[in-house]
Amino acid sequence: MHRHVPAGLPAQRPLVVLLQGCGDTASNCASAWSEWTSLADQHQLALFLPEQQPENNVGGVSCFNWLETVNQTRNQGENLSIVQMVEKMKVDAQIDPSRPRASSSSASPRARPPPST
């Protein structure tokens, strides 16, 4: 996990969650996406980059497993893990709980809540 909280960030500011692409790391994304940190500083936004561990995948590639059923179910799997990290960021950086946003450099935007049953 990598996070960036601008110095002196006022309470109740938005949080942007940046999801890595396959084979990448949160730290590399944070470095490569230096424009994000500049924008975060300029617009007073907190950034959070969860990181998938290679040992969680066959072949040791650090990809999120969005296509696995457990990860398409609310409050389970990787979704739950990311939600828990976002909740921690909300407390640690006093983030506005109604304003988290997400972006990705991969197919991660395919992750969505399952249809209601």
C-alpha positions in Angstrom: 0.0 0.0 0.0 1.2 3.5 -0.8 -0.4 6.7 0.3 0.1 10.4 -0.3 -1.4 13.0 2.0 -0.4 16.6 1.2 1.1 18.5 4.1 -1.5 20.4 6.0 -4.4 18.6 4.2 -7.6 20.1 5.7 -10.3 17.7 7.1 -13.1 16.6 4.8 -11.2 16.6 1.6 -11.7 13.9 -1.1 -9.7 10.6 -1.4 -8.6 9.2 -4.8 -7.9 5.5 -4.9 -5.5 4.6 -7.7 -5.4 0.9 -8.7 -2.3 -0.5 -10.2 -2.1 -2.4 -13.5 -1.0 -6.0 -13.8 2.6 -6.5 -13.0 3.0 -3.1 -11.4 3.5 -2.0 -7.8 1.8 0.8 -5.8 5.2 2.5 -5.3 6.0 2.4 -9.0 2.6 3.8 -9.8 3.1 6.6 -7.3 6.5 7.4 -8.9 5.3 7.0 -12.4 2.2 8.9 -11.8 4.0 11.9 -10.3 1.4 14.1 -11.9 -1.1 12.5 -9.5 0.9 13.6 -6.5 1.3 17.1 -8.0 -2.4 17.3 -8.6 -3.1 16.0 -5.1 -0.9 18.7 -3.6 -2.4 21.4 -5.8 -6.1 20.4 -5.2 -5.7 19.2 -1.6 -6.6 15.5 -2.3 -5.4 12.4 -0.5 -4.2 9.5 -2.7 -4.3 5.8 -1.8 -2.7 3.1 -3.9 -3.6 -0.5 -2.7 -1.2 -3.1 -3.9 -1.8 -6.7 -5.0 1.0 -9.1 -3.9 2.4 -11.4 -6.6 2.1 -14.5 -4.3 -1.8 -14.0 -4.6 -1.7 -15.0 -8.2 -0.7 -18.0 -10.3 2.6 -17.2 -12.0 3.5 -14.5 -9.4 2.0 -11.6 -11.4 0.7 -8.7 -9.2 -2.8 -8.4 -10.7 -6.0 -7.8 -8.9 -8.3 -10.8 -9.3 -11.5 -9.0 -10.2 -12.8 -11.9 -12.3 -12.9 -14.3 -9.4 -16.4 -14.7 -8.0 -15.3 -13.9 -4.4 -14.0 -10.6 -5.6 -17.2 -9.7 -7.3 -19.2 -9.9 -4.0 -19.7 -7.0 -1.7 -17.7 -7.2 1.5 -15.6 -10.2 0.4 -12.1 -10.9 -1.0 -10.1 -8.1 -2.5 -13.0 -5.7 -2.4 -13.3 -6.0 1.4 -9.5 -5.5 1.7 -9.6 -2.3 -0.3 -12.7 -1.0 1.5 -10.9 -1.6 4.9 -7.9 0.3 3.7 -10.1 3.2 2.5 -11.8 3.2 5.8 -8.4 3.6 7.5 -7.5 6.4 5.2 -10.8 8.2 6.0 -9.8 8.1 9.7 -6.1 8.8 9.4 -6.4 11.7 6.9 -9.9 12.8 8.0 -11.3 12.3 4.5 -14.8 13.2 3.6 -16.6 9.8 3.7 -18.9 10.8 0.8 -16.1 11.6 -1.6 -13.8 8.7 -2.4 -13.1 8.3 -6.1 -11.2 5.6 -8.0 -9.0 5.4 -11.1 -6.9 2.7 -12.7 -4.2 2.1 -15.3 -5.6 -1.4 -16.1 -8.8 -3.4 -16.5 -9.6 -2.7 -12.9 -12.6 -0.4 -13.7 -14.4 -3.6 -14.7 -14.8 -4.2 -10.9 -18.4 -3.3 -10.1 -21.0 -4.4 -7.6 -22.9 -7.5 -8.6 -26.5 -7.1 -9.7 -29.1 -7.0 -6.8 -30.7 -10.3 -6.0 
